[in-house]
């Protein structure tokens, strides 16, 4: 039996305890509603840089080694992640040591000393170089697709930043960002696992009760300016071409998100998914194919990713577009729909055994105002039929949402073929749905 309890401290910090007494571990985390989209254009990568710096030492634990040792002593291994909208610090700990783990997180967030900025700058530069080729060009397909979808906007910048913006960051920028966004009203403390809510809340109040700060600034809204398919080809020295076919998608609270999750499973959800069977098992032109959903406050994306030999590139694109078109034109069969739904239900059940998944569900969910219980997700998915899936596919996979990125040793002939495929996709779509409004509105 999983029980979620919440409490809000007088300073505005929300505390979440997910009691999972059947387990033998616990996961603690602090979520902050700040990420790459909150970075000024000339300081892209600031949120990510600050996340790194909080590991370098605190008032109580002056070095990285001392901080890591303190976490290891309670069964933990502290980690963090920064994405477009959030920053999260998390660690698994022994259930008996949850209060100590919470105290360590408060030391990181409230009392960082920020030593070794130049050393960390070199580390992050090395990380950024992984996405840049010998000519200094961006080669990360996700970053390039984001740039296509949201040009000259915060969501279109890489979360890690650019070499020049990383180099420009110093203690003043870090301290300002900390003061603006690392405030209790912009944060969630969550503990999940074999934890006791009363003990968790008392530890949270003791560790974070004196935390203060102003209301965090609002994020700039992303603008969508696209009206037709877009493509970007970047040359890179590799044996394969890395392809991303990304459609501008739905915002986080949109009613079509659940249907989008099921569409992802139909296309790329495992060994029996359509693109896996077609591109790998039948044609043998890929090793793997995957799809991801990004849902932000006011927009989102649905991205299909694969790698293939240069001579197979146009064939791979043709097949991907054929399947997205097919989902919009033909209803999913009952047998496939049942299989996809059952797989999703099984995954929901498996998540009951994961402290990480539960702290994400209830911690991140609380931060975003989107807490959903497993039973709610199951009921919503069960109510989605073939007609609803088809309607969502028609809005999601419309050509005015389509963005294609190819990175690698692509050939000029393949580029021309792909440009023709995109034009054909738009024409075919218009013939199929000429009486419908193109694209969609987030609602």
C-alpha positions in Angstrom: 0.0 0.0 0.0 1.5 3.3 -1.1 0.4 6.4 0.8 1.3 10.0 -0.3 1.2 12.7 2.4 2.0 16.4 1.9 2.8 19.4 4.1 3.7 23.0 3.4 6.1 24.9 5.7 5.5 28.5 6.6 8.2 29.6 4.2 6.3 28.0 1.3 8.4 24.8 0.9 6.2 21.8 0.1 7.1 18.5 1.7 6.1 15.2 0.2 6.3 11.8 1.8 5.5 8.7 -0.2 5.2 5.8 2.3 6.1 2.5 0.8 6.5 0.2 3.8 7.0 -3.0 1.7 10.4 -1.7 0.6 13.8 -1.7 2.2 15.2 1.5 0.8 14.4 5.2 0.5 14.9 7.9 -2.1 15.1 11.6 -1.2 15.1 14.5 -3.6 14.7 18.3 -3.9 13.1 19.6 -7.1 13.4 23.2 -8.2 11.4 24.8 -10.9 14.4 26.2 -12.8 16.2 24.9 -15.9 17.7 25.8 -19.2 14.7 27.9 -20.2 15.4 30.3 -17.3 18.9 31.1 -18.5 19.5 34.5 -20.1 20.6 34.0 -23.8 24.1 35.3 -23.1 24.3 33.0 -20.1 23.0 29.8 -21.6 24.0 26.8 -19.4 23.8 28.8 -16.1 21.3 26.5 -14.4 23.3 23.5 -15.3 26.5 25.1 -14.2 25.0 26.0 -10.8 23.8 22.4 -10.4 27.4 21.2 -10.9 28.8 23.8 -8.5 26.7 22.7 -5.6 28.7 19.4 -5.4 32.0 21.2 -4.9 31.5 22.0 -1.3 29.4 23.5 1.5 30.0 25.2 4.8 29.7 21.9 6.7 31.4 19.7 4.0 34.1 22.0 2.3 35.1 19.6 -0.5 33.4 17.3 -3.0 35.1 14.3 -1.4 33.7 15.2 2.1 30.2 15.7 0.7 30.2 12.5 -1.2 31.7 10.6 1.8 28.9 11.9 4.0 26.2 10.6 1.6 28.0 7.2 1.2 28.0 6.9 5.0 24.2 6.8 5.0 23.9 4.4 2.1 23.6 7.1 -0.6 25.2 8.4 -3.7 24.1 11.9 -4.5 23.3 12.9 -8.0 21.6 15.7 -9.9 20.0 16.5 -13.2 19.0 19.7 -15.0 16.6 19.8 -17.9 14.7 22.6 -19.7 12.4 23.3 -16.8 13.7 21.7 -13.6 16.8 20.9 -11.5 16.7 17.9 -9.2 19.1 16.7 -6.5 18.5 13.2 -5.4 20.0 10.2 -3.6 19.0 6.8 -2.4 19.6 6.4 1.4 19.0 3.9 4.1 15.4 4.3 5.5 16.8 4.9 9.0 19.0 7.8 7.7 16.5 9.9 5.8 16.7 12.8 8.2 20.5 12.9 7.8 20.1 12.8 4.0 17.7 15.7 4.1 20.2 17.7 6.2 22.9 17.0 3.6 20.7 18.2 0.8 19.9 21.4 2.8 23.7 22.0 3.2 24.1 21.8 -0.6 21.3 24.1 -1.4 21.4 26.6 1.4 25.1 26.8 2.2 27.2 26.2 -0.9 30.7 27.8 -0.9 31.1 27.5 -4.7 34.9 26.8 -4.8 36.8 25.6 -7.9 34.7 27.5 -10.5 37.5 27.3 -13.1 38.0 23.5 -12.6 34.2 22.9 -13.0 34.2 25.1 -16.0 36.8 22.9 -17.6 34.7 19.8 -16.7 31.5 21.2 -18.2 33.4 22.3 -21.3 34.5 18.7 -21.8 30.9 17.7 -21.5 29.8 20.3 -24.0 32.4 19.2 -26.5 30.7 15.8 -26.8 28.0 17.6 -28.8 30.3 19.6 -31.1 32.3 18.3 -34.1 35.7 19.2 -35.3 34.4 22.4 -37.0 32.8 23.6 -33.8 29.2 22.8 -35.1 26.5 21.4 -32.9 25.9 17.7 -33.7 23.4 16.7 -30.9 20.2 16.0 -32.8 18.0 16.8 -29.8 19.6 20.3 -29.5 19.3 20.9 -33.2 15.6 19.9 -33.3 14.9 22.2 -30.4 16.6 25.0 -32.2 14.3 24.3 -35.2 11.1 24.2 -33.1 11.9 27.2 -30.9 14.5 29.4 -32.8 16.1 32.3 -30.8 14.2 31.3 -27.7 15.3 29.8 -24.3 13.8 26.4 -25.2 15.8 26.3 -28.3 19.1 26.7 -26.5 21.0 23.6 -25.2 20.6 23.2 -21.4 24.4 22.7 -21.1 25.0 26.1 -22.9 27.6 27.0 -25.5 31.4 27.1 -25.1 31.4 30.9 -25.0 28.5 31.2 -22.5 30.1 28.6 -20.2 33.3 30.5 -20.3 31.6 33.7 -19.3 30.1 32.4 -16.1 31.5 33.4 -12.7 30.5 33.5 -9.0 28.4 36.6 -9.4 26.1 35.0 -12.0 25.9 31.8 -9.9 25.0 33.7 -6.7 22.4 35.8 -8.5 20.8 32.6 -10.0 20.9 30.9 -6.6 19.1 33.9 -5.0 16.5 34.2 -7.7 15.5 30.6 -8.2 16.7 28.6 -5.2 13.9 29.8 -3.0 11.4 27.7 -0.9 8.3 28.6 -2.9 10.0 27.3 -6.0 11.0 23.9 -4.5 9.7 20.5 -3.4 11.3 18.1 -0.9 10.3 14.6 -1.4 11.1 11.3 0.3 9.8 7.9 -1.0 10.2 4.4 0.2 10.2 2.9 3.6 9.7 6.3 5.2 7.5 7.8 7.9 5.7 11.0 7.0 5.9 12.6 10.4 9.7 11.9 10.7 10.2 13.2 7.1 8.3 16.4 7.7 10.1 17.1 11.0 13.4 16.6 9.4 12.4 18.9 6.5 11.2 21.6 8.9 14.5 21.4 10.9 16.7 21.4 7.8 14.9 23.9 5.6 12.6 25.9 8.0 14.8 29.0 8.0 15.2 29.0 4.2 13.8 32.2 2.6 13.7 34.2 -0.6 11.5 36.1 -3.0 9.1 34.6 -5.5 11.0 33.2 -8.4 10.8 35.0 -11.8 8.4 33.6 -14.4 9.7 31.8 -17.5 9.3 33.4 -20.9 6.6 31.8 -23.0 7.8 29.8 -26.0 6.4 30.9 -29.4 5.5 28.6 -32.3 6.1 30.1 -35.7 6.2 27.0 -37.9 3.8 26.5 -40.8 5.4 23.7 -42.8 8.0 20.9 -42.5 11.5 21.9 -41.7 14.8 20.0 -42.2 18.4 20.6 -41.0 21.4 18.6 -42.3 24.7 18.8 -40.5 27.8 17.0 -41.8 29.8 15.0 -39.4 32.5 12.4 -39.6 30.8 9.2 -38.5 29.9 5.8 -39.9 26.2 6.4 -39.5 23.7 9.2 -39.9 21.9 10.1 -36.7 18.3 11.0 -37.4 15.6 12.8 -35.4 12.1 13.3 -36.6 10.5 15.7 -34.2 7.0 16.9 -34.1 5.9 19.9 -32.0 3.6 18.4 -29.5 1.3 19.1 -26.5 1.8 21.1 -23.3 2.2 19.3 -20.0 -1.5 19.6 -18.8 -3.0 18.8 -22.2 -5.7 16.2 -22.3 -4.0 14.5 -25.2 -0.8 13.5 -23.4 -2.0 10.1 -22.4 -2.9 9.3 -26.0 0.5 10.5 -27.0 2.1 8.1 -24.6 0.2 5.2 -26.2 1.2 6.4 -29.7 4.8 6.3 -28.6 4.4 2.7 -27.5 2.8 1.8 -30.8 5.7 3.2 -32.8 8.7 2.5 -30.6 7.6 0.8 -27.4 9.5 -2.5 -27.6 10.2 -5.5 -29.8 6.7 -5.6 -31.2 6.4 -1.9 -31.9 5.8 -0.9 -35.5 9.0 0.9 -36.3 11.2 -1.8 -34.5 9.5 -4.6 -36.5 9.7 -2.7 -39.8 13.1 -1.0 -39.7 15.0 -3.6 -37.8 13.4 -7.0 -38.2 12.1 -6.6 -41.7 14.5 -4.2 -43.5 17.5 -4.6 -41.3 18.6 -0.9 -41.6 18.8 0.0 -37.9 20.0 -1.5 -34.6 17.4 0.4 -32.5 14.8 3.1 -32.7 13.3 5.1 -29.8 10.8 7.9 -29.3 10.6 10.5 -26.5 7.9 12.9 -25.3 8.8 16.3 -23.9 5.9 18.2 -22.3 6.5 21.7 -21.1 4.2 24.3 -19.6 2.9 25.7 -22.9 4.3 23.4 -25.6 6.0 20.1 -26.2 7.5 17.7 -28.7 7.4 14.1 -29.8 10.7 12.9 -31.2 11.6 9.7 -33.0 15.3 8.9 -33.0 17.5 6.3 -34.8 20.8 5.9 -36.5 21.5 4.2 -39.9 24.0 3.9 -42.6 24.1 6.8 -45.1 22.7 4.7 -48.0 19.7 3.8 -45.9 18.8 7.3 -44.7 16.1 8.2 -47.2 14.5 4.8 -46.8 14.4 5.2 -43.0 12.8 8.6 -43.3 10.2 7.3 -45.8 9.2 4.5 -43.5 8.9 6.7 -40.4 6.7 9.2 -42.2 4.6 6.4 -43.7 3.9 5.1 -40.1 3.0 8.6 -38.7 0.7 9.2 -41.6 -0.8 5.7 -41.2 -1.7 6.4 -37.5 -3.5 9.6 -38.6 -5.4 7.8 -41.4 -6.1 4.3 -40.1 -7.5 3.4 -36.7 -5.4 1.1 -34.6 -6.7 -2.4 -34.5 -8.3 -3.8 -31.4 -5.6 -6.5 -30.8 -2.7 -4.0 -31.0 -4.6 -1.5 -28.8 -5.2 -4.1 -26.2 -1.6 -5.3 -26.2 -0.2 -1.7 -26.0 -2.6 -0.8 -23.2 -1.8 -4.0 -21.2 1.9 -3.3 -21.5 1.3 0.2 -20.1 -0.7 -1.2 -17.2 2.1 -3.7 -16.3 4.6 -0.8 -16.3 2.4 1.2 -13.9 2.3 -1.8 -11.6 6.1 -2.3 -11.7 6.6 1.4 -10.8 5.1 0.6 -7.3 8.4 -1.1 -6.5 10.5 1.8 -7.5 11.4 4.6 -5.0 12.8 6.6 -7.8 9.6 6.4 -9.9 7.4 7.3 -6.9 9.5 10.3 -6.0 9.3 11.5 -9.6 5.5 10.9 -9.7 4.7 12.7 -6.5 7.7 15.1 -6.1 8.0 16.3 -9.7 4.2 16.1 -10.0 3.7 18.4 -6.9 6.2 20.9 -8.3 4.3 21.0 -11.6 0.8 20.9 -10.1 0.3 17.6 -11.9 0.1 14.9 -9.2 -1.5 11.8 -10.6 -2.1 8.5 -8.8 -1.4 5.3 -10.6 -5.1 4.5 -10.6 -5.9 7.7 -12.4 -3.4 7.0 -15.1 -4.7 3.5 -15.6 -8.3 4.7 -15.8 -7.5 7.4 -18.3 -5.4 5.0 -20.5 -8.2 2.4 -20.4 -10.7 4.9 -21.7 -8.7 5.8 -24.8 -9.9 4.0 -27.9 -8.9 3.8 -31.5 -10.9 6.9 -32.5 -9.2 9.0 -29.8 -5.7 7.8 -30.8 -6.4 8.6 -34.4 -7.6 12.1 -33.6 -4.5 12.8 -31.5 -2.3 11.5 -34.3 -4.0 13.8 -36.8 -3.1 16.8 -34.7 0.3 15.7 -33.6 1.8 14.4 -36.8 0.5 17.2 -39.0 3.2 18.5 -41.5 3.2 22.0 -39.9 4.6 20.3 -36.7 7.3 18.3 -38.5 11.1 18.9 -38.0 13.8 16.6 -39.3 17.4 16.6 -38.3 20.1 14.5 -39.9 23.7 14.5 -38.5 26.5 12.5 -40.1 28.0 11.6 -43.5 24.7 12.1 -45.4 24.9 12.2 -49.1 23.6 15.0 -51.4 21.3 12.6 -53.2 19.7 11.5 -49.9 19.1 15.1 -48.9 17.2 15.8 -52.1 15.2 12.6 -51.7 14.3 13.6 -48.1 13.3 17.1 -49.1 11.0 15.5 -51.7 9.6 13.1 -49.1 8.8 16.0 -46.8 7.0 17.9 -49.6 5.1 14.7 -50.5 4.1 14.2 -46.8 2.6 17.7 -46.8 0.7 17.1 -50.1 -0.6 13.7 -49.0 -1.7 15.1 -45.7 -3.6 18.0 -47.4 -5.4 15.5 -49.6 -6.3 13.3 -46.7 -7.4 16.2 -44.4 -8.2 19.1 -46.6 -11.4 19.8 -44.7 -9.6 19.9 -41.3 -7.8 22.8 -39.7 -4.0 22.1 -40.1 -2.0 21.4 -37.0 -3.5 21.9 -33.5 -3.8 24.3 -30.6 -2.6 23.5 -27.1 -5.7 23.4 -25.1 
